[in-house]
């Protein structure tokens, strides 16, 4: 049984103002809703269901990119369509990437204000998590303007608006690092590592919430070329090799093989700068063995101007024994 500590923080809620509104998406609420609705009109993506529709109940969460919305609305439509078709969760655990974090794992207990309203952080559970891990896991500056949290939150708000719901989105944000020591060694973190402590706590938290919680893994893939400090430019051959390299990486995730996941990354020392290492490793540890990942979209965003590329993948997570036949990366 989880015993939740009493916290004075619950009486003095604080909030972060979103940073990307007005650039990556409209700062006006109505225009933002129209913009996000247009994602689901992209060719080849699932359309939004009627507001009263009730979809599958076996959905555990989704895999979403956090690339600029303007780069690939289609990728976001593929990622969030399963949530649009499923009952609303009470709370969303968001595993983002700590692009500016000084810590391997970082939580934050502030709400997030977007053009679509105020999303509420689960303050009491953040406090509980701090007590469980017993190591520093708070870097507030890292959460200020962090788009890997902002993007999924504002899209969750949009989905609720499309349903005609005015319930605020409730979320738990966790920024994840790259586990560089484990990648360098080519093996999974040890049993006494900070990774295992936070994974154990989050597994207990998910068990406590049960079906009331859904998981959002907000990551991009490889970052390669001069823009990211590499001494080489991206060629068609390298794009093909990278696609195959990522295919093998995702297969280790689909098999839930944490050792193979780190062995694959370790062979190159993550030379391709895959940024979802910590979040995917946690995904494997905090979900039960009946959870299955199904990739639904893959894209390589290549910029000829600097011969660089960013890759990203969409997908869904659901109970393995009830997964539909077929599916896979586009």
Short mmCIF file of the C-alpha atoms (twelve columns), coordinates in Angstrom:
data_MODEL
# 
_entry.id   MODEL 
# 
loop_
_atom_site.group_PDB 
_atom_site.id 
_atom_site.type_symbol 
_atom_site.label_atom_id 
_atom_site.label_alt_id 
_atom_site.label_comp_id 
_atom_site.label_asym_id 
_atom_site.label_seq_id 
_atom_site.Cartn_x 
_atom_site.Cartn_y 
_atom_site.Cartn_z 
_atom_site.pdbx_PDB_model_num 
ATOM 1   C CA . UNK A 1   0.000   0.000   0.000   1 
ATOM 2   C CA . UNK A 2   1.305   3.457   -0.904  1 
ATOM 3   C CA . UNK A 3   1.230   6.011   1.910   1 
ATOM 4   C CA . UNK A 4   1.174   9.526   0.553   1 
ATOM 5   C CA . UNK A 5   2.987   12.216  2.611   1 
ATOM 6   C CA . UNK A 6   1.190   15.363  3.590   1 
ATOM 7   C CA . UNK A 7   2.648   18.336  1.747   1 
ATOM 8   C CA . UNK A 8   2.310   22.065  2.310   1 
ATOM 9   C CA . UNK A 9   2.905   22.503  -1.427  1 
ATOM 10  C CA . UNK A 10  -0.669  21.542  -2.230  1 
ATOM 11  C CA . UNK A 11  -1.885  24.828  -0.686  1 
ATOM 12  C CA . UNK A 12  0.258   27.073  -2.870  1 
ATOM 13  C CA . UNK A 13  0.108   25.925  -6.468  1 
ATOM 14  C CA . UNK A 14  2.585   27.538  -8.822  1 
ATOM 15  C CA . UNK A 15  2.604   27.458  -12.607 1 
ATOM 16  C CA . UNK A 16  4.907   27.607  -15.626 1 
ATOM 17  C CA . UNK A 17  3.850   29.664  -18.625 1 
ATOM 18  C CA . UNK A 18  4.218   27.758  -21.879 1 
ATOM 19  C CA . UNK A 19  7.105   28.928  -24.062 1 
ATOM 20  C CA . UNK A 20  6.286   27.628  -27.536 1 
ATOM 21  C CA . UNK A 21  2.863   29.226  -28.073 1 
ATOM 22  C CA . UNK A 22  3.098   31.901  -30.733 1 
ATOM 23  C CA . UNK A 23  5.939   30.146  -32.550 1 
ATOM 24  C CA . UNK A 24  5.348   26.392  -32.792 1 
ATOM 25  C CA . UNK A 25  1.567   26.775  -32.486 1 
ATOM 26  C CA . UNK A 26  -0.910  29.706  -32.174 1 
ATOM 27  C CA . UNK A 27  -1.011  31.686  -28.946 1 
ATOM 28  C CA . UNK A 28  -4.765  32.238  -29.311 1 
ATOM 29  C CA . UNK A 29  -6.834  29.378  -27.897 1 
ATOM 30  C CA . UNK A 30  -9.377  29.141  -30.728 1 
ATOM 31  C CA . UNK A 31  -6.720  29.302  -33.404 1 
ATOM 32  C CA . UNK A 32  -4.688  26.683  -31.537 1 
ATOM 33  C CA . UNK A 33  -7.657  24.296  -31.513 1 
ATOM 34  C CA . UNK A 34  -8.199  24.809  -35.225 1 
ATOM 35  C CA . UNK A 35  -4.500  24.207  -35.830 1 
ATOM 36  C CA . UNK A 36  -4.411  20.973  -33.835 1 
ATOM 37  C CA . UNK A 37  -7.640  19.714  -35.434 1 
ATOM 38  C CA . UNK A 38  -6.000  20.096  -38.833 1 
ATOM 39  C CA . UNK A 39  -3.403  17.468  -37.834 1 
ATOM 40  C CA . UNK A 40  -6.072  14.780  -38.075 1 
ATOM 41  C CA . UNK A 41  -7.014  15.850  -41.592 1 
ATOM 42  C CA . UNK A 42  -3.539  14.964  -42.873 1 
ATOM 43  C CA . UNK A 43  -3.564  12.277  -45.602 1 
ATOM 44  C CA . UNK A 44  -3.184  8.760   -44.255 1 
ATOM 45  C CA . UNK A 45  -3.848  9.483   -40.563 1 
ATOM 46  C CA . UNK A 46  -6.760  8.327   -38.390 1 
ATOM 47  C CA . UNK A 47  -9.514  10.983  -38.216 1 
ATOM 48  C CA . UNK A 48  -10.864 12.337  -34.964 1 
ATOM 49  C CA . UNK A 49  -13.797 10.256  -33.688 1 
ATOM 50  C CA . UNK A 50  -17.185 11.782  -32.818 1 
ATOM 51  C CA . UNK A 51  -17.118 13.392  -29.327 1 
ATOM 52  C CA . UNK A 52  -19.371 10.677  -27.891 1 
ATOM 53  C CA . UNK A 53  -17.362 7.753   -29.259 1 
ATOM 54  C CA . UNK A 54  -15.849 5.281   -26.801 1 
ATOM 55  C CA . UNK A 55  -12.813 3.435   -28.086 1 
ATOM 56  C CA . UNK A 56  -10.593 0.626   -26.773 1 
ATOM 57  C CA . UNK A 57  -10.025 0.236   -23.044 1 
ATOM 58  C CA . UNK A 58  -6.744  -1.656  -23.343 1 
ATOM 59  C CA . UNK A 59  -4.661  1.443   -24.113 1 
ATOM 60  C CA . UNK A 60  -1.839  2.025   -21.603 1 
ATOM 61  C CA . UNK A 61  -0.258  5.023   -23.293 1 
ATOM 62  C CA . UNK A 62  1.427   6.387   -26.384 1 
ATOM 63  C CA . UNK A 63  4.807   7.100   -27.894 1 
ATOM 64  C CA . UNK A 64  5.000   10.634  -29.313 1 
ATOM 65  C CA . UNK A 65  7.707   12.821  -30.844 1 
ATOM 66  C CA . UNK A 66  8.466   16.256  -29.428 1 
ATOM 67  C CA . UNK A 67  9.781   17.669  -32.679 1 
ATOM 68  C CA . UNK A 68  8.435   21.124  -33.618 1 
ATOM 69  C CA . UNK A 69  4.758   20.732  -34.540 1 
ATOM 70  C CA . UNK A 70  5.437   22.477  -37.845 1 
ATOM 71  C CA . UNK A 71  7.846   19.748  -38.945 1 
ATOM 72  C CA . UNK A 72  5.384   16.844  -38.918 1 
ATOM 73  C CA . UNK A 73  1.715   17.254  -37.934 1 
ATOM 74  C CA . UNK A 74  1.233   13.743  -39.355 1 
ATOM 75  C CA . UNK A 75  3.552   12.215  -36.735 1 
ATOM 76  C CA . UNK A 76  1.518   13.826  -33.936 1 
ATOM 77  C CA . UNK A 77  -1.771  12.699  -35.453 1 
ATOM 78  C CA . UNK A 78  -0.513  9.099   -35.532 1 
ATOM 79  C CA . UNK A 79  0.703   9.426   -31.930 1 
ATOM 80  C CA . UNK A 80  -2.418  11.000  -30.409 1 
ATOM 81  C CA . UNK A 81  -5.146  9.294   -32.452 1 
ATOM 82  C CA . UNK A 82  -5.247  6.340   -29.994 1 
ATOM 83  C CA . UNK A 83  -5.878  8.749   -27.102 1 
ATOM 84  C CA . UNK A 84  -8.595  10.510  -29.102 1 
ATOM 85  C CA . UNK A 85  -10.320 7.140   -29.440 1 
ATOM 86  C CA . UNK A 86  -9.927  6.066   -25.784 1 
ATOM 87  C CA . UNK A 87  -11.609 7.107   -22.533 1 
ATOM 88  C CA . UNK A 88  -9.906  10.005  -20.759 1 
ATOM 89  C CA . UNK A 89  -7.378  9.095   -18.099 1 
ATOM 90  C CA . UNK A 90  -7.442  10.679  -14.672 1 
ATOM 91  C CA . UNK A 91  -3.730  11.489  -14.901 1 
ATOM 92  C CA . UNK A 92  -0.939  11.250  -17.489 1 
ATOM 93  C CA . UNK A 93  2.616   10.298  -16.582 1 
ATOM 94  C CA . UNK A 94  4.808   12.116  -19.118 1 
ATOM 95  C CA . UNK A 95  8.362   10.859  -19.658 1 
ATOM 96  C CA . UNK A 96  10.157  13.689  -21.451 1 
ATOM 97  C CA . UNK A 97  13.775  14.484  -22.239 1 
ATOM 98  C CA . UNK A 98  15.838  16.791  -20.026 1 
ATOM 99  C CA . UNK A 99  17.409  18.847  -22.799 1 
ATOM 100 C CA . UNK A 100 18.776  21.369  -20.286 1 
ATOM 101 C CA . UNK A 101 18.663  19.323  -17.096 1 
ATOM 102 C CA . UNK A 102 21.695  18.984  -14.844 1 
ATOM 103 C CA . UNK A 103 20.211  15.789  -13.362 1 
ATOM 104 C CA . UNK A 104 19.579  12.354  -14.804 1 
ATOM 105 C CA . UNK A 105 15.990  12.450  -13.497 1 
ATOM 106 C CA . UNK A 106 14.037  15.620  -12.799 1 
ATOM 107 C CA . UNK A 107 10.466  16.193  -11.602 1 
ATOM 108 C CA . UNK A 108 8.570   19.447  -11.155 1 
ATOM 109 C CA . UNK A 109 5.417   20.203  -9.159  1 
ATOM 110 C CA . UNK A 110 4.203   23.296  -11.020 1 
ATOM 111 C CA . UNK A 111 1.113   23.488  -13.193 1 
ATOM 112 C CA . UNK A 112 1.457   24.415  -16.866 1 
ATOM 113 C CA . UNK A 113 -0.525  27.259  -18.437 1 
ATOM 114 C CA . UNK A 114 -1.133  27.077  -22.193 1 
ATOM 115 C CA . UNK A 115 -3.513  28.934  -24.545 1 
ATOM 116 C CA . UNK A 116 -5.994  26.110  -23.821 1 
ATOM 117 C CA . UNK A 117 -5.987  26.593  -20.057 1 
ATOM 118 C CA . UNK A 118 -4.196  25.403  -16.955 1 
ATOM 119 C CA . UNK A 119 -3.032  21.798  -16.719 1 
ATOM 120 C CA . UNK A 120 -2.680  20.593  -13.134 1 
ATOM 121 C CA . UNK A 121 0.386   18.814  -11.810 1 
ATOM 122 C CA . UNK A 122 -0.252  15.984  -9.335  1 
ATOM 123 C CA . UNK A 123 1.581   17.738  -6.522  1 
ATOM 124 C CA . UNK A 124 1.055   15.120  -3.835  1 
ATOM 125 C CA . UNK A 125 2.415   12.311  -5.979  1 
ATOM 126 C CA . UNK A 126 5.446   14.356  -6.980  1 
ATOM 127 C CA . UNK A 127 6.144   14.835  -3.273  1 
ATOM 128 C CA . UNK A 128 5.681   11.096  -2.691  1 
ATOM 129 C CA . UNK A 129 8.128   10.317  -5.497  1 
ATOM 130 C CA . UNK A 130 10.761  12.627  -3.998  1 
ATOM 131 C CA . UNK A 131 10.521  10.763  -0.697  1 
ATOM 132 C CA . UNK A 132 10.797  7.378   -2.388  1 
ATOM 133 C CA . UNK A 133 13.919  7.922   -4.477  1 
ATOM 134 C CA . UNK A 134 15.946  9.765   -1.816  1 
ATOM 135 C CA . UNK A 135 18.284  11.452  -4.289  1 
ATOM 136 C CA . UNK A 136 18.161  14.929  -5.868  1 
ATOM 137 C CA . UNK A 137 15.526  14.854  -8.609  1 
ATOM 138 C CA . UNK A 138 14.386  18.449  -8.953  1 
ATOM 139 C CA . UNK A 139 15.807  20.927  -11.453 1 
ATOM 140 C CA . UNK A 140 13.158  23.603  -11.924 1 
ATOM 141 C CA . UNK A 141 15.135  25.507  -14.541 1 
ATOM 142 C CA . UNK A 142 15.168  22.394  -16.715 1 
ATOM 143 C CA . UNK A 143 11.355  22.352  -16.754 1 
ATOM 144 C CA . UNK A 144 10.983  26.024  -17.690 1 
ATOM 145 C CA . UNK A 145 9.975   26.007  -21.342 1 
ATOM 146 C CA . UNK A 146 10.656  22.278  -21.817 1 
ATOM 147 C CA . UNK A 147 8.791   21.359  -24.992 1 
ATOM 148 C CA . UNK A 148 8.903   17.601  -24.384 1 
ATOM 149 C CA . UNK A 149 6.365   18.278  -21.588 1 
ATOM 150 C CA . UNK A 150 4.538   21.272  -23.087 1 
ATOM 151 C CA . UNK A 151 3.712   19.627  -26.429 1 
ATOM 152 C CA . UNK A 152 1.925   16.541  -25.038 1 
ATOM 153 C CA . UNK A 153 0.089   18.622  -22.428 1 
ATOM 154 C CA . UNK A 154 -1.353  21.106  -24.938 1 
ATOM 155 C CA . UNK A 155 -2.367  18.274  -27.281 1 
ATOM 156 C CA . UNK A 156 -4.105  16.479  -24.405 1 
ATOM 157 C CA . UNK A 157 -5.981  19.716  -23.695 1 
ATOM 158 C CA . UNK A 158 -6.968  19.945  -27.361 1 
ATOM 159 C CA . UNK A 159 -8.323  16.373  -27.376 1 
ATOM 160 C CA . UNK A 160 -10.499 17.172  -24.377 1 
ATOM 161 C CA . UNK A 161 -11.782 20.324  -26.048 1 
ATOM 162 C CA . UNK A 162 -12.671 18.314  -29.161 1 
ATOM 163 C CA . UNK A 163 -14.783 16.030  -26.932 1 
ATOM 164 C CA . UNK A 164 -16.515 19.039  -25.394 1 
ATOM 165 C CA . UNK A 165 -14.887 18.337  -22.021 1 
ATOM 166 C CA . UNK A 166 -13.786 21.159  -19.725 1 
ATOM 167 C CA . UNK A 167 -11.987 18.867  -17.260 1 
ATOM 168 C CA . UNK A 168 -8.423  20.071  -16.681 1 
ATOM 169 C CA . UNK A 169 -5.608  17.758  -17.726 1 
ATOM 170 C CA . UNK A 170 -3.737  16.346  -14.740 1 
ATOM 171 C CA . UNK A 171 -0.156  15.223  -15.275 1 
ATOM 172 C CA . UNK A 172 3.102   14.037  -13.705 1 
ATOM 173 C CA . UNK A 173 6.206   15.341  -15.540 1 
ATOM 174 C CA . UNK A 174 9.534   13.522  -15.443 1 
ATOM 175 C CA . UNK A 175 12.536  14.603  -17.511 1 
ATOM 176 C CA . UNK A 176 14.924  11.771  -18.340 1 
ATOM 177 C CA . UNK A 177 18.627  11.808  -19.132 1 
ATOM 178 C CA . UNK A 178 20.673  9.688   -21.492 1 
ATOM 179 C CA . UNK A 179 22.144  7.165   -18.992 1 
ATOM 180 C CA . UNK A 180 25.534  7.769   -20.578 1 
ATOM 181 C CA . UNK A 181 27.447  5.542   -18.134 1 
ATOM 182 C CA . UNK A 182 25.263  2.533   -18.958 1 
ATOM 183 C CA . UNK A 183 25.450  3.300   -22.679 1 
ATOM 184 C CA . UNK A 184 29.235  3.561   -22.461 1 
ATOM 185 C CA . UNK A 185 29.415  0.180   -20.715 1 
ATOM 186 C CA . UNK A 186 26.869  -1.368  -23.060 1 
ATOM 187 C CA . UNK A 187 24.835  -2.838  -20.223 1 
ATOM 188 C CA . UNK A 188 21.733  -2.025  -18.192 1 
ATOM 189 C CA . UNK A 189 22.028  0.010   -14.965 1 
ATOM 190 C CA . UNK A 190 22.830  -1.919  -11.809 1 
ATOM 191 C CA . UNK A 191 20.285  -2.908  -9.184  1 
ATOM 192 C CA . UNK A 192 21.476  -0.166  -6.791  1 
ATOM 193 C CA . UNK A 193 21.400  2.640   -9.391  1 
ATOM 194 C CA . UNK A 194 19.218  5.750   -9.354  1 
ATOM 195 C CA . UNK A 195 17.526  4.301   -12.437 1 
ATOM 196 C CA . UNK A 196 16.356  1.235   -10.509 1 
ATOM 197 C CA . UNK A 197 15.171  3.328   -7.567  1 
ATOM 198 C CA . UNK A 198 13.061  5.654   -9.674  1 
ATOM 199 C CA . UNK A 199 11.823  2.781   -11.841 1 
ATOM 200 C CA . UNK A 200 10.674  0.853   -8.754  1 
ATOM 201 C CA . UNK A 201 8.859   3.907   -7.402  1 
ATOM 202 C CA . UNK A 202 7.150   4.640   -10.730 1 
ATOM 203 C CA . UNK A 203 6.095   1.018   -11.125 1 
ATOM 204 C CA . UNK A 204 4.405   1.201   -7.724  1 
ATOM 205 C CA . UNK A 205 2.796   4.504   -8.680  1 
ATOM 206 C CA . UNK A 206 1.374   3.068   -11.900 1 
ATOM 207 C CA . UNK A 207 0.042   0.075   -9.983  1 
ATOM 208 C CA . UNK A 208 -1.667  2.435   -7.526  1 
ATOM 209 C CA . UNK A 209 -3.396  4.361   -10.302 1 
ATOM 210 C CA . UNK A 210 -4.171  1.349   -12.464 1 
ATOM 211 C CA . UNK A 211 -6.364  2.173   -15.454 1 
ATOM 212 C CA . UNK A 212 -6.775  5.747   -14.227 1 
ATOM 213 C CA . UNK A 213 -3.229  6.542   -15.467 1 
ATOM 214 C CA . UNK A 214 -1.925  6.611   -19.020 1 
ATOM 215 C CA . UNK A 215 1.696   6.972   -20.049 1 
ATOM 216 C CA . UNK A 216 3.136   9.358   -22.645 1 
ATOM 217 C CA . UNK A 217 6.718   8.824   -23.805 1 
ATOM 218 C CA . UNK A 218 7.715   12.139  -25.393 1 
ATOM 219 C CA . UNK A 219 10.979  11.574  -27.263 1 
ATOM 220 C CA . UNK A 220 12.668  12.066  -30.602 1 
ATOM 221 C CA . UNK A 221 15.184  9.692   -32.132 1 
ATOM 222 C CA . UNK A 222 18.586  10.265  -33.714 1 
ATOM 223 C CA . UNK A 223 20.202  13.696  -34.149 1 
ATOM 224 C CA . UNK A 224 22.975  13.574  -36.721 1 
ATOM 225 C CA . UNK A 225 25.055  15.896  -38.843 1 
ATOM 226 C CA . UNK A 226 26.922  19.222  -38.509 1 
ATOM 227 C CA . UNK A 227 23.998  20.864  -36.683 1 
ATOM 228 C CA . UNK A 228 24.617  18.493  -33.777 1 
ATOM 229 C CA . UNK A 229 28.401  18.697  -33.752 1 
ATOM 230 C CA . UNK A 230 29.187  15.714  -35.956 1 
ATOM 231 C CA . UNK A 231 32.210  16.067  -38.272 1 
ATOM 232 C CA . UNK A 232 30.277  14.526  -41.182 1 
ATOM 233 C CA . UNK A 233 27.272  15.361  -43.363 1 
ATOM 234 C CA . UNK A 234 24.289  13.096  -43.844 1 
ATOM 235 C CA . UNK A 235 24.126  11.086  -47.061 1 
ATOM 236 C CA . UNK A 236 21.379  8.845   -48.482 1 
ATOM 237 C CA . UNK A 237 23.421  5.812   -47.458 1 
ATOM 238 C CA . UNK A 238 23.720  7.057   -43.876 1 
ATOM 239 C CA . UNK A 239 19.973  7.715   -43.748 1 
ATOM 240 C CA . UNK A 240 19.341  4.116   -44.790 1 
ATOM 241 C CA . UNK A 241 21.852  2.771   -42.257 1 
ATOM 242 C CA . UNK A 242 20.260  4.879   -39.521 1 
ATOM 243 C CA . UNK A 243 16.791  3.587   -40.323 1 
ATOM 244 C CA . UNK A 244 18.075  0.015   -40.013 1 
ATOM 245 C CA . UNK A 245 19.960  0.856   -36.808 1 
ATOM 246 C CA . UNK A 246 16.797  2.278   -35.264 1 
ATOM 247 C CA . UNK A 247 14.748  -0.685  -36.426 1 
ATOM 248 C CA . UNK A 248 17.060  -2.964  -34.450 1 
ATOM 249 C CA . UNK A 249 16.896  -0.655  -31.426 1 
ATOM 250 C CA . UNK A 250 13.086  -0.621  -31.457 1 
ATOM 251 C CA . UNK A 251 13.005  -4.389  -31.746 1 
ATOM 252 C CA . UNK A 252 14.854  -4.644  -28.416 1 
ATOM 253 C CA . UNK A 253 12.174  -2.385  -26.894 1 
ATOM 254 C CA . UNK A 254 9.349   -4.436  -28.391 1 
ATOM 255 C CA . UNK A 255 10.961  -7.582  -26.959 1 
ATOM 256 C CA . UNK A 256 11.283  -5.800  -23.593 1 
ATOM 257 C CA . UNK A 257 14.967  -6.723  -23.571 1 
ATOM 258 C CA . UNK A 258 16.730  -4.042  -21.522 1 
ATOM 259 C CA . UNK A 259 20.119  -5.759  -21.776 1 
ATOM 260 C CA . UNK A 260 19.927  -5.929  -25.577 1 
ATOM 261 C CA . UNK A 261 18.747  -2.305  -25.674 1 
ATOM 262 C CA . UNK A 262 21.898  -1.074  -23.917 1 
ATOM 263 C CA . UNK A 263 24.155  -3.498  -25.775 1 
ATOM 264 C CA . UNK A 264 22.887  -2.095  -29.078 1 
ATOM 265 C CA . UNK A 265 23.428  1.505   -27.961 1 
ATOM 266 C CA . UNK A 266 26.819  0.655   -26.494 1 
ATOM 267 C CA . UNK A 267 28.260  -0.746  -29.701 1 
ATOM 268 C CA . UNK A 268 28.460  2.791   -31.090 1 
ATOM 269 C CA . UNK A 269 28.378  4.698   -27.793 1 
ATOM 270 C CA . UNK A 270 25.158  6.346   -28.994 1 
ATOM 271 C CA . UNK A 271 27.096  8.114   -31.721 1 
ATOM 272 C CA . UNK A 272 23.776  8.878   -33.450 1 
ATOM 273 C CA . UNK A 273 22.564  10.887  -30.423 1 
ATOM 274 C CA . UNK A 274 19.328  8.990   -29.872 1 
ATOM 275 C CA . UNK A 275 17.663  11.177  -27.239 1 
ATOM 276 C CA . UNK A 276 15.079  8.784   -25.786 1 
ATOM 277 C CA . UNK A 277 17.442  6.459   -23.924 1 
ATOM 278 C CA . UNK A 278 16.367  7.186   -20.342 1 
ATOM 279 C CA . UNK A 279 12.656  7.405   -21.148 1 
ATOM 280 C CA . UNK A 280 12.578  4.122   -23.088 1 
ATOM 281 C CA . UNK A 281 14.603  2.314   -20.439 1 
ATOM 282 C CA . UNK A 282 12.077  3.469   -17.820 1 
ATOM 283 C CA . UNK A 283 9.214   2.401   -20.050 1 
ATOM 284 C CA . UNK A 284 10.553  -1.159  -20.013 1 
ATOM 285 C CA . UNK A 285 10.906  -1.193  -16.243 1 
ATOM 286 C CA . UNK A 286 7.684   0.485   -15.112 1 
ATOM 287 C CA . UNK A 287 5.248   -1.405  -17.347 1 
ATOM 288 C CA . UNK A 288 4.195   -4.964  -16.686 1 
ATOM 289 C CA . UNK A 289 5.120   -7.873  -18.920 1 
ATOM 290 C CA . UNK A 290 1.726   -7.843  -20.646 1 
ATOM 291 C CA . UNK A 291 2.412   -4.402  -22.146 1 
ATOM 292 C CA . UNK A 292 3.161   -4.328  -25.866 1 
ATOM 293 C CA . UNK A 293 4.521   -1.476  -27.992 1 
ATOM 294 C CA . UNK A 294 3.227   -1.036  -31.543 1 
ATOM 295 C CA . UNK A 295 5.019   1.510   -33.723 1 
ATOM 296 C CA . UNK A 296 2.712   3.332   -36.126 1 
ATOM 297 C CA . UNK A 297 4.872   5.979   -37.824 1 
ATOM 298 C CA . UNK A 298 8.523   6.781   -38.531 1 
ATOM 299 C CA . UNK A 299 10.081  9.797   -40.196 1 
ATOM 300 C CA . UNK A 300 13.534  11.199  -40.952 1 
ATOM 301 C CA . UNK A 301 13.508  14.999  -41.074 1 
ATOM 302 C CA . UNK A 302 16.453  15.797  -43.310 1 
ATOM 303 C CA . UNK A 303 17.518  19.400  -43.932 1 
ATOM 304 C CA . UNK A 304 19.541  19.865  -47.090 1 
ATOM 305 C CA . UNK A 305 20.730  23.301  -45.924 1 
ATOM 306 C CA . UNK A 306 23.062  21.773  -43.324 1 
ATOM 307 C CA . UNK A 307 22.929  18.089  -44.321 1 
ATOM 308 C CA . UNK A 308 21.589  17.088  -40.894 1 
ATOM 309 C CA . UNK A 309 18.720  14.872  -39.772 1 
ATOM 310 C CA . UNK A 310 16.390  14.284  -36.827 1 
ATOM 311 C CA . UNK A 311 14.330  11.089  -36.683 1 
ATOM 312 C CA . UNK A 312 11.176  10.372  -34.710 1 
ATOM 313 C CA . UNK A 313 8.641   7.600   -34.141 1 
ATOM 314 C CA . UNK A 314 4.985   7.395   -33.093 1 
ATOM 315 C CA . UNK A 315 3.321   4.436   -31.455 1 
ATOM 316 C CA . UNK A 316 0.964   3.082   -28.844 1 
ATOM 317 C CA . UNK A 317 1.285   0.932   -25.764 1 
ATOM 318 C CA . UNK A 318 -1.397  -1.531  -24.773 1 
ATOM 319 C CA . UNK A 319 -1.945  -4.850  -23.084 1 
ATOM 320 C CA . UNK A 320 -0.139  -7.393  -25.221 1 
ATOM 321 C CA . UNK A 321 -2.736  -10.147 -25.075 1 
ATOM 322 C CA . UNK A 322 -5.345  -7.815  -26.586 1 
ATOM 323 C CA . UNK A 323 -3.242  -6.240  -29.342 1 
ATOM 324 C CA . UNK A 324 -4.789  -6.214  -32.790 1 
ATOM 325 C CA . UNK A 325 -3.173  -8.109  -35.638 1 
ATOM 326 C CA . UNK A 326 -0.873  -6.157  -37.945 1 
ATOM 327 C CA . UNK A 327 0.503   -2.688  -37.403 1 
ATOM 328 C CA . UNK A 328 4.019   -1.411  -37.471 1 
ATOM 329 C CA . UNK A 329 6.061   1.559   -38.502 1 
ATOM 330 C CA . UNK A 330 5.002   3.380   -41.639 1 
# 
